[in-house]
């Protein structure tokens, strides 16, 4: 369900015609000097006793979620001993689970570069849409697969300091230029040069499928197609809810998923124009129907125990203790979850997206969730801490 987006600085360099050349070669244009590095986020060591709700938190389900992420080779390399130990624990044994985490990991408070220890947690889910394999007068909205002309460049392969950053575009001769925006793709009316996995009826539900990054499509036969994030067009994500607030269409309190759906139903002729404000567009791949949706680790997400994070600050696969509240409620939600996914809108050190599961009930919870939160990352005792970025 990964939804990474291209940094605006890289697009600026492209627009200016700037390219990175060897040091001995003259620059193709007067490129701007890189900005002065900002202070990095940090990890502050803490005792488990200081984690709110830790002593009462059930941890056996957290072990299960942790083990599922251990299948990723890079995670197994970083936490090889911990993965092996977790696999040998008796299933459902709370005492063994607590002893495992406290003896294997140290806890660190995640602190943003500006010193903030409190951030925001939102929610996401796996929607289920009605659809068909063939287009009809009712099912006219395409769920696109990966376009052949989309070029993706991992910048960290050449510049390790740019880890987590990717360049996306299309070739025009020998020049790489920005890929088609949402409005340009939608204007093709289903004739865009990309494979169509399925056709759905509701453009609003399709938009939220892209926001969530994965989902299921219910066919007439009863069969379900599971789709997951394949790639993104490289344009930065812009919040539709924020856009509607700024235009005076919705109040802050109304800008939930449910409020946006209600506005779209009342303004069908204006919906696509509003959508185009968010030029970001997600392409999908078809996944095996069994199990849960696949996260950025390449493993199924665990409802209530997986979160999406900004991998510049929180390593994928790491246990994360989350202290927040349930949607629109003061009831504490204090739980050890696993960093198993990423998201284009999930930016910042003290920031998370909580995976609620599949279907309408999960969607209701996810759509209403925007709560203050604190987070702590658990890291193996004695292991070098990952280096958070500015």
Long-range contacts (C-beta under 8 A, 24 or more apart in sequence): 1-124, 1-212, 1-213, 1-214, 1-228, 1-229, 1-293, 1-294, 1-295, 1-296, 1-301, 1-308, 1-341, 1-342, 1-343, 2-213, 2-229, 2-295, 2-296, 2-341, 2-342, 2-343, 3-213, 3-229, 3-232, 3-237, 3-282, 3-342, 3-343, 3-344, 3-345, 4-164, 4-166, 4-232, 4-342, 4-344, 5-232, 5-234, 5-235, 5-236, 5-237, 5-280, 5-344, 6-165, 6-166, 6-167, 6-168, 6-234, 6-235, 6-236, 7-165, 8-236, 9-35, 10-155, 10-165, 10-167, 11-178, 11-234, 14-167, 14-169, 14-176, 14-177, 14-178, 20-158, 37-390, 38-113, 38-390, 39-113, 39-114, 39-390, 40-113, 40-387, 40-388, 40-389, 40-390, 41-110, 41-111, 41-112, 41-113, 41-313, 41-349, 41-388, 41-389, 41-390, 42-111, 42-388, 43-108, 43-109, 43-110, 43-111, 43-377, 43-379, 43-385, 43-388, 44-108, 44-109, 44-111, 45-106, 45-107, 45-108, 46-107, 46-108, 46-109, 46-376, 47-107, 48-102, 48-107, 51-107, 51-321, 51-323, 51-334, 51-376, 52-323, 52-332, 52-334, 52-374, 53-323, 53-332, 53-334, 53-335, 54-321, 54-334, 56-334, 57-321, 57-334, 57-335, 57-336, 58-94, 59-94, 59-97, 59-98, 59-101, 59-336, 60-91, 60-92, 60-93, 60-94, 60-97, 61-302, 61-304, 61-305, 62-97, 62-101, 62-305, 62-319, 62-335, 62-336, 62-337, 62-338, 63-89, 63-97, 63-100, 63-101, 64-91, 64-302, 64-305, 65-302, 65-305, 65-306, 65-337, 65-338, 65-340, 66-319, 66-338, 68-299, 68-300, 68-302, 68-338, 68-340, 69-297, 69-299, 69-316, 69-317, 69-338, 69-340, 70-317, 71-298, 71-299, 72-297, 72-298, 72-299, 72-316, 72-317, 74-317, 75-297, 75-316, 75-317, 78-315, 78-317, 78-380, 78-383, 79-317, 79-380, 81-380, 82-380, 101-319, 101-336, 101-378, 103-381, 104-380, 104-381, 105-319, 105-378, 105-379, 105-380, 105-381, 106-378, 106-379, 106-380, 106-381, 107-321, 107-376, 107-377, 107-378, 108-376, 108-377, 108-378, 108-379, 108-385, 109-374, 109-376, 110-313, 110-314, 110-349, 110-350, 110-375, 110-376, 110-377, 111-349, 111-350, 112-348, 112-349, 112-350, 113-349, 113-390, 116-350, 117-350, 117-374, 118-350, 118-372, 118-373, 118-374, 119-348, 119-349, 119-350, 119-351, 119-352, 119-372, 119-373, 119-374, 119-375, 120-350, 120-351, 120-370, 120-371, 120-372, 120-373, 121-307, 121-322, 121-324, 121-351, 121-352, 121-353, 121-354, 121-369, 121-370, 121-371, 121-372, 121-373, 122-345, 122-352, 122-353, 122-354, 122-366, 122-369, 122-370, 123-327, 123-353, 123-354, 123-355, 123-356, 123-365, 123-366, 123-367, 123-368, 123-369, 124-211, 124-212, 124-213, 124-308, 124-343, 124-353, 124-354, 124-355, 124-356, 124-366, 125-212, 125-355, 125-356, 125-357, 125-358, 125-359, 125-362, 125-363, 125-365, 125-366, 126-212, 126-214, 126-215, 126-216, 126-292, 126-293, 126-357, 126-358, 126-359, 126-362, 127-205, 127-208, 127-209, 127-212, 127-215, 127-216, 127-358, 127-359, 127-363, 128-215, 128-216, 128-217, 128-218, 128-224, 128-358, 128-359, 128-360, 129-200, 129-202, 129-205, 129-206, 129-209, 129-215, 129-216, 129-217, 129-218, 130-200, 130-201, 130-217, 130-218, 131-198, 131-199, 131-200, 131-201, 131-217, 131-218, 131-219, 131-225, 132-198, 132-199, 132-219, 132-220, 133-198, 133-199, 133-219, 134-199, 135-190, 135-196, 135-199, 136-199, 138-201, 139-199, 139-200, 139-201, 140-190, 140-199, 140-201, 141-190, 141-199, 141-200, 141-201, 141-202, 141-203, 141-206, 142-190, 142-192, 142-196, 142-199, 143-196, 143-197, 143-198, 143-199, 143-200, 143-206, 143-209, 143-217, 143-227, 143-284, 144-185, 144-192, 144-194, 144-195, 144-196, 144-197, 144-283, 144-284, 145-194, 145-195, 145-196, 145-197, 145-230, 145-283, 145-284, 145-285, 145-286, 146-194, 146-195, 146-230, 146-231, 146-283, 146-285, 147-192, 147-193, 147-194, 147-283, 148-193, 148-194, 149-193, 150-179, 150-231, 150-233, 150-283, 151-176, 152-231, 163-312, 164-311, 164-312, 164-389, 166-234, 167-234, 168-231, 168-232, 168-233, 168-234, 169-234, 178-234, 178-235, 179-233, 179-234, 179-235, 180-233, 180-281, 181-233, 181-235, 181-276, 181-279, 181-281, 182-233, 182-235, 182-275, 182-276, 182-278, 182-279, 182-280, 182-281, 183-272, 183-276, 183-279, 185-233, 185-281, 186-272, 186-275, 186-276, 194-283, 197-225, 197-227, 197-284, 197-285, 197-286, 198-225, 198-227, 203-264, 203-271, 203-272, 203-275, 204-260, 204-261, 204-264, 204-265, 204-271, 207-240, 207-275, 208-257, 208-261, 210-281, 210-282, 211-345, 212-366, 213-282, 213-293, 213-341, 213-343, 214-284, 214-287, 214-293, 214-294, 215-293, 216-358, 223-289, 224-289, 225-286, 225-289, 226-286, 226-287, 226-288, 226-289, 226-293, 227-284, 227-285, 227-286, 227-287, 228-284, 228-285, 228-287, 228-293, 228-294, 229-282, 229-284, 229-285, 230-282, 230-283, 230-284, 230-285, 231-282, 231-283, 232-280, 232-281, 232-282, 232-283, 232-344, 233-279, 233-280, 233-281, 233-282, 233-283, 235-279, 235-280, 235-281, 236-279, 236-280, 236-344, 237-278, 237-280, 237-344, 237-345, 238-277, 238-278, 238-279, 238-280, 239-278, 239-345, 240-274, 240-275, 240-277, 240-278, 243-274, 243-277, 243-278, 244-274, 249-274, 256-367, 256-368, 256-370, 257-363, 257-366, 257-367, 257-368, 258-364, 258-367, 258-368, 280-344, 292-358, 293-358, 295-340, 295-341, 295-355, 296-340, 296-341, 296-342, 297-340, 297-341, 299-340, 301-340, 301-341, 301-355, 302-338, 302-340, 302-355, 303-355, 303-356, 303-357, 303-358, 303-362, 304-335, 304-337, 304-354, 304-355, 304-356, 304-357, 305-335, 305-336, 305-337, 305-338, 305-355, 306-337, 306-338, 306-340, 306-341, 306-355, 307-337, 307-338, 307-339, 307-340, 307-341, 307-352, 307-353, 307-354, 307-355, 308-339, 308-340, 308-341, 308-342, 308-343, 308-346, 308-352, 308-353, 308-355, 309-339, 309-341, 309-342, 309-346, 309-351, 309-352, 309-353, 310-342, 310-346, 310-347, 310-348, 310-349, 310-351, 311-339, 311-342, 312-388, 312-389, 313-348, 313-349, 313-388, 313-389, 314-339, 314-349, 314-375, 314-377, 315-339, 315-377, 315-379, 315-386, 316-340, 316-342, 318-377, 318-378, 318-379, 319-377, 319-378, 320-352, 320-375, 320-376, 320-377, 320-378, 321-375, 321-376, 321-378, 322-352, 322-354, 322-373, 322-374, 322-375, 323-373, 323-374, 323-375, 323-376, 324-354, 324-371, 324-372, 324-373, 324-374, 325-371, 325-372, 326-365, 326-369, 326-371, 327-365, 327-368, 327-369, 327-370, 327-371, 328-368, 333-371, 336-378, 339-377, 349-388, 350-374, 350-375
